[in-house]
Amino acid sequence: MAKAEVDALVAKISDKKEGQAALEGLGKIAADKGAPAEPFLVAAFDKILEATGDKSKNVVEAAIATAKAIVEMASPFAVDAMMPAFLTGLGVKAKPTQKVATLNIVAALAEKHPKSIGYVLVTLAMPVAELTCDIKKEVKEAATTCMTAICNCTGNKDLEPFLPFVVKAAQSIDSTHACVEKLAGCIFVQNVETPALAAMLPVLSRGLNDKVEEVKRTCCLIVDNMCKVVEDPAAVVPIMPRLEPLVKAACEKMANPEARNMAERALKTMQKAGEGAEVKTVTAAEAVTIIKAALGDKAGSDEEFEVTAKHVGSLAATATNMRSFDTDAWKSQVALVAPFTSVIEDIRAKMEVAAKPAEEIEEEDDDGVDLYKGSFSLAYGTLTLLRDTKMHLKRNRFYGLLGPNQCGKTTLMRAIANEQLEGFPKRDELKSVFVEHEIEDEEVGVQDDGFPILSVDKPGWWWVMHTCNDVYKVDNKVTEEQVKELMKSIGFGYPGGPDRAANLELPVTSYSGG
């Protein structure tokens, strides 16, 4: 029984004679047993990490090795379960050796699972930043290394060149001034998400508390620049409790009218960015309820099952809140062991529904044949146009694509036609033709008098045939007769009249854009 074995060793950690051996034993279990022992080792993680502050050097080394072994084998979604231990290890009451060990483990975790650290960066950034000013040299060095590692988990390319200044800013007031000036020159194009905002919290918090008004003004400019490119309002919510009061205070206290105007603008931009935010998080307790319901008669009743179910519930909740629903990841990094592995797909599907706001859960349309059903994201360069957008297309239906200029309508249609939309059927399965609004002029022949025949002078039926046969290179070539019959059937048969779109014999340039 893994639980009994782990519990027996954990009970001996505080024993002066047996502590080192107990920690080494726990490290061996982590290395040898892996996933089946994870729930019990993670449950004991706080006690193991606390032992890194022991007076005995041998105990400290054993505790560090065991903590590293657990982090190495644990699921990337165990980060929430480990967070209380991390925060204790970074706290003011922690011993220097415990702080150093915790910082090094967090840095290693950032290298191994950057998305997981990005997810908790809003919680970790400030405690780590504060330790970069610690009076102990070894703590300060470890904190600087850790701060560098966690800042690299933002996933924001625009911010990457400035991250060294963010790390340096945490170390002294003078560095903060220089960093704020550097960051003011950062042009944010990519969508700014919570991790990027979280990485900036230490710098902005210190800058907005500074006595120099120009520094405060520049911090407000940075807030304004970043919040302008926030696409998901929920990204702003986690940093609002800390940042909003500071920006409000700058509005009230700054004497310079121009600086005050900048602060007021930043506040409005930040509040607007967070408008309509629907932050729906799933708790571990809710996940456990879903898991037990899915297991039914397979659910156990002993303590070992309960501890495992609680841990799997925590992993499922974290994966859900990270919006990570990859089927294979849930099998290997959430379910862990039987009987959870047998029902994990059902659990994953229910958790994905539980994470969605009510209005996003659409009623199923069972009529007709599906051509495409899925969700996708669409980017243009570094700008995200659509994120996790749902689309459901049925055969023999007409659909309209509505939206303002520059929102991505043409880019979406072009992505479908070029087979760039993940999950959308390829042309060998579903024929997709996109007739561009802007027509490129090309020479397609020569007249008897030697003058070129241009494509824009060709009739509408020719353009349809040319698009199918020459542009999309369909396997079964279409003929002039087929195209003309089809165009007649949809209103291109005769000139004039309110029920006729255009004449198929007229040049394509005579048609409207629609």
Residue pairs with C-beta under 8 A, 6 or more apart in sequence:
1 304
2 29
2 33
2 36
2 37
2 40
2 304
3 39
3 40
3 303
3 304
3 307
4 304
5 29
6 26
6 29
6 37
6 40
6 41
6 44
7 40
7 44
9 22
9 23
9 25
9 26
9 29
10 22
10 26
10 44
10 47
10 48
11 22
12 18
12 19
12 21
12 22
13 19
13 22
13 23
13 47
13 48
13 51
13 63
15 22
16 56
19 51
19 54
19 56
19 59
19 62
20 56
20 58
20 59
20 62
23 48
23 51
23 59
23 62
23 63
23 65
23 66
24 62
24 65
24 66
26 41
26 44
26 48
26 66
26 70
27 62
27 65
27 66
27 69
29 37
29 41
30 37
30 41
30 66
30 69
30 70
30 72
30 73
31 69
31 73
34 73
35 73
35 75
35 336
35 337
36 336
36 337
38 70
38 73
38 74
38 75
38 78
38 311
38 336
39 307
39 308
39 310
39 311
39 312
39 336
40 307
41 48
41 70
41 74
42 70
42 74
42 78
42 81
42 82
42 311
43 81
43 307
43 311
45 67
45 70
45 81
45 82
45 85
46 84
46 85
46 88
48 63
48 66
48 67
48 70
49 63
49 67
49 85
49 86
49 88
49 89
49 98
49 101
49 102
49 105
50 85
50 88
50 89
50 98
51 59
51 60
51 62
51 63
52 60
52 63
52 64
52 67
52 89
52 95
52 97
52 98
52 100
52 101
52 102
53 60
53 94
53 95
53 96
53 97
53 98
54 60
54 63
54 97
60 97
60 101
63 101
64 101
64 104
64 105
67 101
67 105
68 105
68 108
71 82
71 105
71 108
71 109
71 112
72 112
74 82
75 315
75 333
75 334
75 336
76 112
76 113
76 115
76 116
76 333
77 116
77 314
77 315
77 316
77 318
77 319
77 322
77 324
77 333
77 334
78 311
78 314
78 315
78 318
79 109
79 113
79 116
79 117
79 119
79 120
79 318
80 120
80 284
80 314
80 317
80 318
81 311
81 314
81 315
81 318
83 120
83 123
85 102
86 102
86 105
86 106
86 124
87 123
87 127
88 94
89 98
89 99
89 101
89 102
90 99
90 102
90 103
90 124
90 127
90 128
90 131
91 127
94 102
96 136
96 138
96 139
99 131
99 134
99 136
99 139
99 142
99 143
100 138
100 139
100 142
103 128
103 131
103 139
103 142
103 143
103 145
103 146
104 142
104 145
104 146
106 117
106 124
106 128
106 146
106 149
106 150
107 142
107 145
107 146
107 148
107 149
107 150
109 116
109 117
110 117
110 146
110 149
110 150
110 152
110 153
111 149
114 152
114 153
114 155
115 153
115 155
115 322
115 324
116 322
117 124
117 149
117 150
117 153
118 153
118 154
118 155
118 194
118 195
119 195
119 318
119 321
119 322
121 150
121 153
121 154
121 194
121 195
121 198
121 199
122 194
122 195
122 197
122 198
122 201
122 238
122 239
124 150
125 150
125 198
125 199
125 201
125 202
126 201
126 202
126 205
126 242
128 143
128 146
128 147
128 150
129 143
129 147
129 170
129 201
129 202
130 170
130 202
131 139
131 140
131 142
131 143
131 146
132 140
132 143
132 144
132 147
132 167
132 170
132 171
133 140
133 170
133 171
133 172
134 140
134 143
140 171
144 167
144 171
147 166
147 167
147 170
148 163
148 164
148 167
150 199
151 163
151 166
151 167
151 199
152 160
152 163
153 195
154 160
154 163
154 193
154 195
154 196
154 198
154 199
155 193
155 195
155 196
156 188
156 190
156 192
156 193
156 195
156 196
157 190
157 382
158 186
158 187
158 188
158 189
158 190
158 382
159 166
159 186
159 188
159 196
159 199
159 200
161 186
162 179
162 182
162 183
162 186
163 199
165 175
165 178
165 179
165 182
165 183
166 179
166 183
166 199
166 200
166 202
166 203
168 175
168 178
168 179
169 175
169 176
169 178
169 179
169 180
169 202
169 203
169 206
170 176
170 202
170 203
170 206
173 206
173 210
176 203
176 206
176 207
176 210
176 215
177 207
177 210
177 212
177 215
179 203
180 203
180 207
180 215
180 218
180 219
180 222
181 218
183 200
183 203
183 218
183 222
184 218
184 221
184 222
186 222
186 225
187 225
188 225
188 226
188 228
188 229
189 229
189 381
189 382
189 383
190 229
190 382
190 383
190 384
191 229
191 230
191 231
191 232
191 383
191 384
191 387
192 226
192 227
192 229
192 230
192 235
193 230
193 232
193 235
194 235
194 236
194 238
194 239
196 226
197 226
197 230
197 235
197 236
197 238
197 239
197 243
198 238
198 239
200 222
200 226
201 239
201 242
201 243
203 219
204 219
204 222
204 223
204 243
204 246
205 242
205 243
205 246
207 215
207 216
207 218
207 219
208 216
208 219
208 220
208 243
208 246
208 247
208 249
208 250
209 246
210 216
210 219
213 254
213 255
213 256
213 259
214 259
216 250
216 254
216 259
216 263
217 250
217 254
217 256
217 258
217 259
217 262
217 263
219 250
220 247
220 250
220 259
220 262
220 263
220 265
220 266
220 267
221 262
221 266
223 243
223 247
223 266
223 269
223 270
224 262
224 265
224 266
224 269
224 270
227 236
227 266
227 269
227 270
227 272
227 273
228 269
228 273
230 236
230 273
231 384
231 387
232 277
232 387
233 273
233 274
233 275
233 276
233 277
233 278
234 277
234 278
234 279
235 273
236 270
236 273
236 274
236 277
237 274
237 277
237 279
240 270
240 274
243 270
244 267
244 270
244 271
247 263
247 266
247 267
247 270
248 267
250 259
250 260
250 263
251 260
251 263
251 264
251 267
254 260
254 263
278 357
280 355
280 356
280 357
281 317
281 321
281 355
282 316
282 317
282 320
282 321
282 351
282 354
282 355
283 317
284 310
284 313
284 314
284 316
284 317
285 313
286 317
286 354
287 312
287 313
287 314
287 316
287 317
287 320
287 351
288 309
288 310
288 312
288 313
290 316
290 347
290 350
290 351
290 354
291 309
291 312
291 313
291 316
291 340
291 343
291 347
292 299
292 309
294 343
294 346
294 347
294 350
295 339
295 340
295 343
298 339
298 342
298 343
299 305
299 309
299 339
300 306
300 309
300 339
308 336
308 337
308 340
309 340
311 336
312 334
312 335
312 336
312 340
315 333
315 334
315 336
316 330
316 334
316 347
316 348
316 351
317 351
319 325
319 329
319 330
319 333
319 334
319 351
320 351
320 352
320 354
320 355
321 355
323 355
323 388
325 348
325 351
325 352
327 345
327 348
330 344
330 345
330 347
330 348
331 341
331 344
331 345
334 340
334 344
334 347
334 348
335 341
335 344
335 347
340 347
353 361
360 390
362 390
362 392
365 392
365 394
367 394
368 394
368 395
368 396
368 397
369 394
369 395
369 396
370 392
370 393
370 394
370 395
371 393
371 394
371 395
371 425
371 430
372 391
372 392
372 393
372 423
372 424
372 425
372 430
373 391
373 392
373 393
374 390
374 391
374 423
374 424
375 388
375 389
375 390
375 391
376 386
376 388
376 389
376 391
376 421
376 422
376 423
376 424
377 384
377 386
377 387
377 388
377 389
378 384
378 385
378 386
378 389
378 408
378 411
378 412
378 415
378 421
379 385
380 408
380 411
385 407
385 408
385 411
385 412
386 408
386 412
393 399
401 409
401 412
401 413
402 409
403 409
410 437
412 421
413 434
414 420
414 434
415 421
416 424
416 432
416 434
417 432
417 433
417 434
419 426
419 427
424 430
424 432
425 432
427 472
431 474
433 467
433 468
433 472
435 463
435 467
437 513
439 455
439 456
439 508
439 509
440 455
441 454
441 455
441 456
442 454
442 455
443 452
443 453
443 454
443 455
444 453
444 454
444 455
444 458
444 466
445 452
445 453
446 452
446 453
447 453
455 463
455 466
456 507
456 508
456 509
457 507
457 509
458 466
458 507
458 508
459 504
459 505
459 506
459 507
459 508
460 487
460 492
460 502
460 503
460 504
460 505
460 506
460 507
460 508
460 511
461 480
461 483
461 484
461 487
461 492
461 504
461 505
462 480
462 508
463 508
464 478
464 483
464 486
464 487
465 478
465 479
465 480
465 483
468 474
468 477
468 478
468 483
469 477
469 478
484 504
487 493
487 504
488 504
490 501
491 499
491 500
491 501
491 502
492 500
492 501
492 502
492 503
492 504
493 500
493 503
493 504
494 500
494 503
495 503
495 506
501 511
502 510
502 511
502 512
503 510
